[in-house]
Amino acid sequence: MKKELINSFDKVYLTIEFDKTNNWIYNNWVGVLPTEKVIQGCQATIDFLKENLCPNMLNDNRQVVGSWSSANDWIAQNWVPQVLALGLKRFAHVVSPGIFGQASAAEMITRVGTQLEMRLFQDIELAKAWLRST
């Protein structure tokens, strides 16, 4: 199962897929992400998790451009409690190559704290290995 979200330019900015083999949800974010698109995308990951319950999520930001830190309050206060209630345990976040995206991810980790086992990765293969090590 796969879900794609499209921005106002008819470009896919988020693809969500369930990887049955590895038992994780894979989120591939692309481009510039205004706050409302981050929130819509995060809400879509919640809805997807409801339909595909699993303990792991692989969040890929390698193609993200710029900052999305303005959405971090919403992520910490709304997204995290909902995914925890749905049984999410581990969240591997592959950071974007740009400094602003990396700063946004570091801030997200700080806000989420210990509520969810969340780690940042530069390399997607290391993120996958960590999720498989459960």
C-alpha positions in Angstrom: 0.0 0.0 0.0 1.2 3.5 -0.9 0.0 7.0 -0.5 1.2 10.2 -2.2 0.5 13.8 -1.1 0.7 16.5 -3.7 1.5 20.2 -3.3 -0.1 23.2 -5.1 2.4 22.7 -8.0 1.1 19.1 -8.6 4.4 17.7 -7.3 4.5 14.8 -4.8 6.0 16.1 -1.5 5.4 13.0 0.5 5.2 9.3 -0.3 4.1 6.9 2.5 4.6 3.1 2.1 4.3 0.1 4.3 7.3 -2.2 4.0 5.9 -5.6 5.1 9.2 -7.3 4.9 10.9 -5.0 7.4 7.8 -4.1 9.3 8.1 -0.3 9.0 6.4 2.6 7.4 8.6 4.5 5.0 8.0 8.2 4.5 9.8 10.0 1.7 9.6 13.8 1.9 10.6 15.9 -1.0 11.2 19.6 -1.7 10.4 22.8 0.3 8.0 22.0 3.1 5.8 24.8 4.4 4.4 24.3 7.9 0.9 23.4 6.6 2.3 20.7 4.3 4.4 19.2 7.1 1.3 19.1 9.3 -0.8 17.6 6.5 1.9 15.1 5.8 2.3 14.1 9.5 -1.4 13.7 9.8 -1.3 11.4 6.7 1.4 9.3 8.5 -0.9 9.0 11.5 -3.8 7.9 9.3 -1.5 5.4 7.4 -0.3 4.0 10.7 -3.9 3.4 11.8 -4.3 1.2 8.7 -0.9 -0.4 9.0 0.0 -0.9 12.6 3.6 -1.4 13.1 6.3 -0.4 15.7 8.8 1.3 13.3 8.9 4.3 11.0 11.7 5.3 8.6 11.5 9.0 7.8 13.6 10.0 4.8 14.4 13.7 4.4 17.3 13.4 2.0 15.4 15.3 -0.7 14.0 18.1 1.6 15.1 21.6 1.0 15.2 24.2 3.9 13.8 24.4 7.3 10.6 22.9 8.7 11.2 23.7 12.3 8.0 25.8 12.5 6.1 22.5 12.6 8.0 21.1 15.5 5.6 22.3 18.2 2.7 20.6 16.4 4.8 17.4 15.9 5.7 17.2 19.6 2.3 18.1 20.9 0.0 16.4 18.4 1.8 13.9 16.2 3.9 12.1 18.9 1.1 11.4 21.4 -1.1 10.0 18.5 1.6 7.7 17.1 2.6 6.5 20.5 -1.1 5.6 21.2 -1.0 3.6 17.9 2.0 1.6 19.1 4.9 3.3 17.3 8.1 2.6 19.2 11.1 3.5 17.0 11.5 6.4 14.6 14.6 6.6 12.3 15.0 10.0 10.7 17.4 10.4 7.8 18.3 14.1 7.7 18.5 16.3 4.7 22.0 17.3 3.5 21.2 21.0 4.1 22.0 22.7 7.4 18.5 24.1 7.9 16.9 20.7 7.6 19.4 19.2 9.9 18.8 21.9 12.5 15.0 21.3 12.2 15.5 17.6 12.9 17.8 18.3 15.9 15.2 20.6 17.3 12.5 18.0 16.8 14.5 15.5 18.8 14.9 18.0 21.6 11.2 18.7 21.7 10.1 15.0 21.6 12.6 14.0 24.3 12.3 10.5 25.5 8.6 10.0 24.6 9.6 8.0 21.5 12.8 6.3 20.7 14.0 8.5 17.9 17.4 8.7 16.2 18.9 10.9 13.5 21.0 9.4 10.7 23.0 10.8 7.8 22.9 7.4 6.0 19.7 5.6 5.2 21.4 2.1 5.4 22.4 2.9 9.0 18.9 3.9 9.7 17.5 0.7 8.3 20.1 -1.4 10.2 19.0 0.4 13.5 15.3 -0.4 12.8 16.1 -4.0 12.0 18.1 -4.4 15.2 15.0 -4.4 17.4 
